[in-house]
């Protein structure tokens, strides 16, 4: 299933851009999920944060949209993990079962 949602004008606002910049600055531009995994002892190199994620979605609580305590800096990969419904394009079709493919 493809995620076809129109962009929200909220994310183009000057107020959001300021809040986003403050969150990235607070987190030193490092993905906080990668950093947490490293602290748990996982072998992970923390990546650069490219996305600022709302912990409590704006749709759920609009009053927290600009609240720095509700924002977390993430890399694309970690943000995609938090939003599996968005997917990464169309899923690859599975090969039919019971059919053997031989390349010549």
Order of alpha helices (4+ residues) and beta strands (2+ residues): alpha-alpha-beta-beta-alpha
